[in-house]
Amino acid sequence: MELKRRQTADAPNRSTWRRDVSGMLVFTFVFLLGSLIVILIWNFEELQGVLRLLPARESFKDAGDATSVGKPTIEEEVAAGAGIVGAEALKDKKKQKPENDGTVGGGGEANLVELEPLVVDLTILTKAADIGAVCLDGTPPGYHLHKGSGANANNWVVFLEEGAWCHSEENCKQRSKTNLGSSKFMKPQKFDGILSNSEQVNPDFFNWNRVFVRYCDGASFSGNSSLPADEKGNWLQLKGPYYRGESIWEAIIAELLSNGMVKADKALLGGCSAGGLSSILHCDKFKAALPGAKVVKCMSDAGFFVDMPTYKGENKFGDYFRDIVNLQRVGDGLLKECTKERDSADCFFPQYLLPHIKTPLFIVNGGYDWWQMDNIVTVDTSGEWNACKNDAGSCTDEQFSTIQDYRTKLLEALKPVEDSQKDGMFIDGCFHHCQTSRTVFWNGPQAPRINNKTASEALGDWYFERLTATDAAIDCRYPCNPACGFFNHSPGKPSFRKWSRT
């Protein structure tokens, strides 16, 4: 009887204990979930950098409406800043070395990858708007500059941002609401790869003046449309969009010249994707702006877009380029030597410009550039390429033949570079797009190598003329380069994910 009374008396205590334990478990779960959300929000802009190189989700719908190329995907709109990180996102993280120290901290390949890249604030050219050098939405353009030091204080790397193009007024209006069309959405920029201030990551250019030029015109800094003006000649800011890429280019160069580049001893103009195309388009103009420099050269990373049909034989990308050129009056700023011989839209393709470019030029490109594979070669609305793009074991022999045919066409178009005494190239056998601005592809321990050299070493040897005999580095056909297998599983390796028959 006494035992029963005790059990009855203990029952409320057990019930209270169960409620306490349940409450603690719920609190712990909510706390962990909240912490995860806070971490994701805290690092959201860094996650955008990973999304930066994701492929376009759509394909061309018809010859006049290139969806994945002209219309930025959600990932492109959100992450268009090529690895942008806000300065606040670096709070409480491991402090990096002083800006001009150029060391990694302890040495070794692991540190090469772990180094927290430098973050550089945005400079807005407010006065550029006075002369109509404006982004698609009418806001002034911008750039990021990290000053050089020591013996290289008068040497300059100018790097042009990537981000595809816009080919219709509606398309450009959509773009003007992102950081690819308005400086209102631009943020501090992460300097990695060829822009890094680490001597180990970037031995040839780490303490040069390094500039990252923001891309907000939608035509590779080449739009040349007239502006609405009043009777006194002052331009009127109406609704837009404004196609003023060439004016932006001129305003940026004028700004940099006034900021010390006029004294440049050596200079390199580079860019990735649409920025890589722009570095080709403006190569000779860059050289002309620096008549006192001893060495001026240009580099295009993933900007050598090939004029070739889709696997079905359709010329959709050529039609798309024609829409851009016509909409933004790009033809007015293209090389006259080319436009005298060809249609202006043809002269937006690098392969037709090569014979007319006088300044030394270096091409960095994946032999199987995934962006070009997606948007030029395997434009597929039916879905027949989906399985192949995600698992090479599913590719048919005919599809593999198409893939290899792209590489063949690329090398044929690059033959003038291969044969040139002044130009150079680094064409590895991997499926990636843009290498020089990301350490992992530029000079990391797993970076693709040709003749045991990374893109960083090959470009440096060419620029400084250390080993001119190897200026045309061409990798063997996929899948012979083991580094390409590494990148099958890395961030920035998009839809062509499992290119291996094993």
Residue, then its C-alpha position, 0 to 999 in steps of 0.5 A: m500500500e505504501l509502495k502504491r502511494r509512493q508511485t502515485a506521488d512520483a507520477p507527477n515528477r516523472s511527467t514533469w521530467r518528461r516535459d523538461v526533457s522534451g522541452m530541452l530537445v525542442f530548444t536544442f533543435v530550434f537553436l541548431l536550426g537557427s544557428l544554421i540559418v544565421i551561418l547561411i545568411w552570414n555567408f550568403e554572398e560567398l555562396q553566390g560566388v559558388l553559383r557564379l559559374l553555374p550553367a544556363r538552365e535554358s537553351f535557345k528557343d529560336a534563332g532570335d531569342a537566346t534565353s540562356v545567353g542573353k537572359p541572365t539566369i537566376e544564378e547569373e542575376v544573383a551571383a553576377g559579381a564573379g565571387i563578390v564578397g561583402a567586407e562584412a562577410l569576413k568578420d571574425k574570420k582568420k585575418q589575412k597577411p598585410e595587403n602587400d605582404g604577398t605571403v601565404g603564411g607557412g608555405g605549402e600547397a594547402n595554404l595556397v588554397e586556404l588563403e582568404p582572398l583580398v576584398v577590394d571596395l568599389t569605386i564609382l565614376t560619378k563624373a562619367a555620367d555627365i558625359g553619358a558613360v553609364c550602365l544600362d539603367g543610367t547609373p555611373p560605372g565602377y571598378h575596384l583597384h588595389k595599388g601596386s608596390g615596390a618594384n612593380a608600383n608602375n605596372w598594371v593588370v586591368f581585368l574586365e568582368e564576365g557576364a554574357w550579354c543582352h540582345s533585346e530591349e526587354n532583355c536589357k531592361q531585365r539585366s538593368k535590375t542586376n549588378l550586370g546593368s546597374s552600379k546600384f547593385m555592385k558590392p566589394q570584390k574578391f581578388d583571387g587568381i591573377l588579381s591575388n596579392s599573394e606571391q605564392v598564388n600570383p607570383d608574376f603580378f601579385n604586387w602590380n596595380r590590379v584593377f577589376v572593371r565592372y561590366c554593366d553594359g551588356a555588350s562587352f564594353s562595346g555598345n555605342s548607341s546615341l543618347p537623347a539630348d536637349e537643344k544645348g547638347n546635354w544628354l537627357q536621362l530618360k527611361g533607358p536602357y542605355y547602350r554605352g559600353e564604349s563610353i564606359w571603356e573610355a571613361i574607365i581608361a581615362e580614370l585609370l590614366s589619371n590615377g597613375m596608369v599614365k606612368a605604366d612601365k608594363a601593362l596587361l589587359g585581361g578578362c573572362s568570358a564576355g570580358g575576355l571577348s572585350s579584352i580582344l575587342h579593345c586590345d589595340k585601343f589599350k595599347a594606344a592609350l599607353p604609348g609610354a609603356k615598354v610592354v603592353k599585352c592582352m589576355s583573353d580567358a574563356g572569351f574566344f567564342v567560336d563561330m560554329p553551328t549547333y549539333k543540328g547545323e543551326n547558326k543560332f549563336g551567330d544570329y544572337f551576336r547579330d542581335i547584340v551588334n544591331l541593338q547596341r550599335v556595336g559595329d561603330g566601335l569594331l576594328k575597321e579592318c575587319t568590318k571592311e571585309r565582313d559583316s559587323a556581327d562576324c567581327f564580334f567573333p574573335q577568330y575574324l579579328l585575329p588577323h587585324i590585332k597588332t598587340p600581342l595576345f594570349i588565349v586561355n581556354g578550356g578545350y571543352d569550354w562547358w559554356q560554349m558547349d551548352n550555349i553554342v554547340t549542344v543547344d537542346t530544347s528536346g532534352e536529348w542531351n541531358a543524360c550525356k551532360n550529366d553522365a558521360g557514360s550515357c553519351t552516345d558515340e555520336q554525341f562524343s563525336t560532337i564534343q570532340d568536334y567542338r575542340t577541333k573547331l576551336l583549335e582550327a580557329l586558333k591556328p593563327v595564334e598557334d603560328s604567331q611569333k607574338d601571340g600565345m595560348f593555353i588550351d587544356g583538355c578540361f570542361h571549364h569556363c574562366q580560369t585566371s580569376r580563380t586560384v583553384f584553376w589558375n595556380g592551385p595544386q590541382a590546377p590543370r597543367i600542360n607540359n607541367k605548367t599551370a595557366s599562371e606559369a604559361l601566361g607569365d612565361w609568355y608575357f616576360e618572354r622567358l620560354t617563347a618556344t612553348d607559347a602555344a600550349i595545347d593539351c591532349r584530347y579528353p580524358c587524358n589530363p587527370a586534373c580534369g577528373f578532379f574538377n568534375h567534382s569541384p564548385g564551378k564545374p557545372s552541367f557537364r559533370k561526370w565526363s568519364r567512362t569509368 
